[in-house]
Amino acid sequence: MNIAKLALLAAAGLVAMAVSATAADMIGNCEVTGKKGSFPIEKPAKAGQFTVETNLPGPVWWNGDTPETIKDGMEYCMAAEIAWRAGYDKLVVANTDWDPLIAGQTHDFDVAFSQISITDERKKVHDFSTPYFNSDIGVLARADAPVDADSIKKVKVGVQQSTTGMAFATDKLGLTNTQVYPDQGSMFAALRAKQIDAAITDTSIVLAQEVESKGGNKVVGQYQTGETYGGIYQKGNPNNPIIDKIIQSMKDDGTITKLGAKYLAASWGKDPASVPVWKP
């Protein structure tokens, strides 16, 4: 897509990035391996393109801080593969705030991926895709001031608003000395600035942040919750079952496993199972 077209999109209020597949069947830096159009979607949210929403930043899952800089990552390449199998070589990424996304206040997208845990409460607002990742709740602390299963209940803990991590910290752990942040970025910035002693959110997210911190932070423990991630659909959209079939086909043929090995395991440098499991 040329600069003039990007300017038109920006003028329309959509923060997006569009990329086209090359002769090597690439979208961004993602090599798409399925058959193009094997599960055709004739009427996507935006004509001629596949639109995916997310909430940035999302290191490892979305490698870049803005749609314009993202070329790969676990969820980006998942979206690229879905777009390809749906019949599109044009993928547009729209960055949105977390609360409107979770509350069902955003529109004109085909699927949203943002490490979103599937819950019964959220199902009242959205349709969810078939699960594609298992996740628990992890604890990230400063490397120079680690906490443990006992001291976590006494120190100041950061949580992200409207997340399962926030609900777990208050409802299951009974934490009272918490600081609520609107997004992951501000929560992790507060941890780096020593404004909080620990941050609680998905194990997958804190593992990525540990790597991002270059030794400044450490994942010290996790709680097993049995959560799974799913993509968000606009409720009742007739394309939802088709995208579900695409995701299932990616699970069946090993595409999601390969993406996980390439972007998650390689980036974390450790097996999530090696993180100590704490009791609530």
Secondary structure as the mmCIF struct_conf table of DSSP 4:
data_model
#
loop_
_struct_conf.conf_type_id
_struct_conf.id
_struct_conf.beg_label_comp_id
_struct_conf.beg_label_asym_id
_struct_conf.beg_label_seq_id
_struct_conf.end_label_comp_id
_struct_conf.end_label_asym_id
_struct_conf.end_label_seq_id
HELX_RH_AL_P HELX_RH_AL_P1 ILE A 3 ALA A 11
TURN_TY1_P TURN_TY1_P1 ALA A 12 GLY A 13
STRN STRN1 ALA A 18 SER A 20
TURN_TY1_P TURN_TY1_P2 ALA A 23 ALA A 24
STRN STRN2 MET A 26 ILE A 27
TURN_TY1_P TURN_TY1_P3 GLY A 28 ASN A 29
STRN STRN3 CYS A 30 GLU A 31
HELX_LH_PP_P HELX_LH_PP_P1 VAL A 32 VAL A 32
BEND BEND1 GLY A 34 GLY A 34
TURN_TY1_P TURN_TY1_P4 LYS A 36 GLY A 37
BEND BEND2 SER A 38 PHE A 39
BEND BEND3 GLU A 42 LYS A 43
BEND BEND4 ALA A 45 LYS A 46
TURN_TY1_P TURN_TY1_P5 ALA A 47 GLY A 48
BEND BEND5 GLN A 49 GLN A 49
STRN STRN4 PHE A 50 THR A 54
BEND BEND6 LEU A 56 LEU A 56
STRN STRN5 GLY A 58 GLY A 58
TURN_TY1_P TURN_TY1_P6 PRO A 59 TRP A 61
STRN STRN6 TRP A 62 TRP A 62
BEND BEND7 GLY A 64 THR A 66
HELX_RH_3T_P HELX_RH_3T_P1 PRO A 67 THR A 69
HELX_RH_AL_P HELX_RH_AL_P2 MET A 74 ALA A 86
TURN_TY1_P TURN_TY1_P7 GLY A 87 GLY A 87
BEND BEND8 ASP A 89 ASP A 89
STRN STRN7 LYS A 90 ASN A 95
HELX_RH_AL_P HELX_RH_AL_P3 TRP A 98 ILE A 102
TURN_TY1_P TURN_TY1_P8 ALA A 103 GLY A 104
BEND BEND9 ASP A 108 ASP A 108
BEND BEND10 ASP A 110 ASP A 110
STRN STRN8 VAL A 111 ALA A 112
BEND BEND11 SER A 114 GLN A 115
HELX_LH_PP_P HELX_LH_PP_P2 ILE A 116 ILE A 116
STRN STRN9 SER A 117 SER A 117
HELX_LH_PP_P HELX_LH_PP_P3 ILE A 118 ILE A 118
HELX_RH_AL_P HELX_RH_AL_P4 ASP A 120 LYS A 123
TURN_TY1_P TURN_TY1_P9 LYS A 124 VAL A 125
STRN STRN10 ASP A 127 PHE A 128
HELX_LH_PP_P HELX_LH_PP_P4 SER A 129 PRO A 131
STRN STRN11 PHE A 133 ARG A 142
TURN_TY1_P TURN_TY1_P10 ALA A 143 ASP A 144
BEND BEND12 ALA A 145 ALA A 145
TURN_TY1_P TURN_TY1_P11 ALA A 149 ASP A 150
HELX_RH_3T_P HELX_RH_3T_P2 SER A 151 LYS A 153
TURN_TY1_P TURN_TY1_P12 LYS A 154 LYS A 154
BEND BEND13 VAL A 155 VAL A 155
STRN STRN12 VAL A 157 GLN A 160
TURN_TY1_P TURN_TY1_P13 GLN A 161 SER A 162
BEND BEND14 THR A 163 THR A 163
HELX_RH_AL_P HELX_RH_AL_P5 THR A 164 ALA A 167
HELX_RH_PI_P HELX_RH_PI_P1 PHE A 168 LYS A 172
BEND BEND15 LEU A 173 LEU A 173
BEND BEND16 ASN A 177 ASN A 177
STRN STRN13 THR A 178 TYR A 181
BEND BEND17 PRO A 182 ASP A 183
HELX_RH_AL_P HELX_RH_AL_P6 GLN A 184 ARG A 192
TURN_TY1_P TURN_TY1_P14 ALA A 193 LYS A 194
BEND BEND18 GLN A 195 ASP A 197
STRN STRN14 ALA A 198 ASP A 202
HELX_RH_AL_P HELX_RH_AL_P7 THR A 203 GLU A 212
TURN_TY1_P TURN_TY1_P15 SER A 213 GLY A 215
BEND BEND19 GLY A 216 GLY A 216
STRN STRN15 ASN A 217 TYR A 229
STRN STRN16 ILE A 232 TYR A 233
TURN_TY1_P TURN_TY1_P16 LYS A 235 GLY A 236
TURN_TY1_P TURN_TY1_P17 PRO A 238 ASN A 239
HELX_RH_AL_P HELX_RH_AL_P8 ASN A 240 ASP A 252
TURN_TY1_P TURN_TY1_P18 ASP A 253 GLY A 254
HELX_RH_AL_P HELX_RH_AL_P9 THR A 255 LEU A 259
HELX_RH_PI_P HELX_RH_PI_P2 GLY A 260 ALA A 265
HELX_RH_AL_P HELX_RH_AL_P10 ALA A 266 TRP A 268
BEND BEND20 LYS A 270 LYS A 270
HELX_RH_3T_P HELX_RH_3T_P3 PRO A 272 SER A 274
BEND BEND21 VAL A 275 VAL A 275
HELX_LH_PP_P HELX_LH_PP_P5 PRO A 276 PRO A 276
STRN STRN17 VAL A 277 VAL A 277
HELX_LH_PP_P HELX_LH_PP_P6 TRP A 278 LYS A 279
#
